[in-house]
Amino acid sequence: MLKRLFPTTKLIKSKPPHFTKIPTQMEVEVKLRLPNSQSHQKLSNFLSPFHTTTLIQENIFFDTPTTTLAVSNAALRLRFYNLDSYAVLSLKSKPELTQGISRVEEHEEPIDPSLARSFLTDPNGLLGLSNKSRIMEKVKGEFGVDELICLGGFKNVRGVYDWKGLKLEIDETVYDFGVCYEIECESKEPERDKELIEGLLMENGIDFVYSDINKFGVFMSGKLPSK
């Protein structure tokens, strides 16, 4: 599957976001799931004039041996972009996903990709960042984590499109157990934007359903969402 995805993908170097502070913020997104690769391709073809970039993402998750974070509805993630062009450490917690609208508390920090890679074989090295990283300080302090293991993760090919003032992210997510397709759109007016996106899909005969589980939830379940 990955061999099919990567050779024809033109990568555009993207600069990482810069964070001077790591304030608590609520990420609000519209999330709609596409049923198959045909729907994904049809939507990508329609949006091709609005394409701005393609991101190859590798997502790796960490937790305690007893899944302390997951039990507390939190996810600690390292995300690598475009073959280690840059990396981001994130902590998401308190997720809510209803009728295709997701709300989650999010913290993010940039991290050196080579340092981040070292934590895949030495997960507890992340805990050593607690005097420099507000995320890891929170993981140790608020959640009481004193040991980490690497859970593994998944890859995601994300096409980004600027359509009618919306930043549409069309995802092809490759798990060990299958592939899932989804539209995401970060939004300050999610109900309005969801209606716009639904209109786009219906006008072009593209089937969809509201996402009812996030990517981390799919990964942890070990199976694709039901149709």
N, C-alpha and C positions, 0 to 999 in steps of 0.2 A: 504493500500500500504506500509506504513512504517513498519507494523508488518512483512510483507514479506521480507523486505530488511534487517532488523537489526539482527535477531537471528543467522543467519549463517555467519555474517561478523566478521572476526577476526581482532580486532583493534590492531594496533601497536603504542605504545606510540611514539610520535614524538616531538622533541624539537622545540620551537618556534624560528623564525629567530630573530637575534639580530641587532638592528639598533642603531648606535651611532649618526648618522646624518639622516636627512630625506630629502635627495636631490631629486629634481625633476628628474624623470626618465621616459623613454618611455617603456612601456610594449608592446612587439610585440609577437603575438601569431597566430598560425594556429588554426582555429576553423572550424570544420566540424560537421554537424548535422547528427545523425543516425535516421532513420524513426520510429523505434519501438524497443520494448524490445527484440525481436528475434535477430535483428542485434546487439544490445548491448551485448547480451549473447554470440553470435557467436564470436564477436571480443574479449570479455573477455576470452573466452575459448582458443582462439588461443594465446593470450598474456600471459596466466597463467604462463608459465615458466619464464617470465620476470617480474613477479609481485614483487614490493618492499614494498608497504604499501597500506593500505586503510584508508582514512580519512573520518570521518563523520563531515560535516560542517553545521553550522546553520548561515544563513546570515540575518542580520536585518538592515534595512535602516532608515535613518532619513532625514527630510527636514523641511522646514517652512510650515505653513498652506497654503501658496500660491505656494508651490513647487518652491521656488526660485532657488534651486540647480538644479533640474531636467530641469527647463526652460533654465538654463545656461549650460546644458549638463554635469552636475556633479552629482556624487553619493557619499554620505557619508554612510559608512557601518561599522558595527561591525560584525566580523566573529568569531564564537566559534568553536573550534576544539575538536573532540573526547570527547564529554560530559564534556566540560569546562576544558579540560586539559590545554588549553591556549587560548588566544584571541588576535585579531589584529584589530586595528582601521585603516581604509583606506579611502582615498579620491581619486576618479578617475574622470578625466575630459577630455574633448576634444576627445571623442572616434571617431574612424574611423574604419569601417568594410567593406572591399571590396574584393570580390572574395575569401572569406574564410580566409582573413588575417586581424587581428585586431591590431590597434595601439591606445594606450590610455595613457594619462599622469597619473602617479600613485605616490601616497605618502602612506607610511605604517609606523605604530608604534605599538609595542607590548603594551598590556594593561592588567592589572590584571583582570582575568575573573569575579571575584565576583563584582569588581567595575563596570565592563562593564555591568553586569546583572542589576545593579541598574538603569542604564540609560534607560532600557526598560519601566520602570514606571515613571522615572524622566528624560525625554529627555533633558531638559534644563540644567541638571547637566553636560552634555558634554561641554556646553559653559563655564562652570567654569574651564575647563582645559586649557583655552587659554593661560594662563601664563606658562604652562608646556608643552603643546602640539603644535608643529608647524602646525599640521593639523588643529586644532581648531582655532589657530591664523589666519590661511589662510581662514578658513570658515567665521570667523567674519570679518576679514579685507578686503579680496578680494571680497567676495560675500555679505558682509553686513548683515549677518545672526544674528539676535538678539532673535530668538525664534525657538525652534525645536519641532517637534512632531515625534512620532514613526510611520513609515509607515507599519510595519510588515515585512515579508520576506518569505524565503523558506529554505528548507533543501536540501543538496546535498551529495550523496555518491560518493566519488572519488576514483577510483582505479588508482594507479600510477605504471607505468611500464617503465623499462629501456630497450629500444629496439633500436638496432643499433646506440647507442650513443644519442638517443633522449629520453627525459622524456615525455612519453605519459600519459595524464590524461584523463581517461574515466569516464564521469560524468553521473549519473542518478539523475536528478534534480526534486524534488517533490514540485510542487506548489499546492495551494488550488484548482486549476482548472484543474490539470492534471500533467503528467510526461513527461519530455523531456530528450533526450539522446544526448550527444555531446562528441567529441574528442577535447581536447585542447593540444597544444604543444608550450611552450614558445621557441622562436627561434631568433637567430641572422641572420639566412639566411632563411627567411620564404618561399620564392619561392622554394628553393631546398628542404626544409623539407616537404612542402606541397606535392610536387611531390612524395617523398618517401612514405608518409602516404597514398596518393591516390593509389599508386601501391600496398601497403599492402591490402587495402580494395578491390580493383578490383580483385587481384589474389585470394582472398578468397570469392568472390561473395557476398560482403557486400555492400548494397546500402548506399549511402550518398548524401548529398547536401552541398553546402557551407552555413555556418551560415550567416544570413543577419541581425540578431538582437542579442544583447548580453543578458545575463540572467536578468540583471536589466530591460532592455527594455521589455522583456517578462513579467516579474513580473508587471511592471507598466501598460502594455496593458491589463492584466487580461485574456489573452487567449494564447493558444499554437501557435507557428509559423505554418503557412500553410505548407502542405506537398510539 
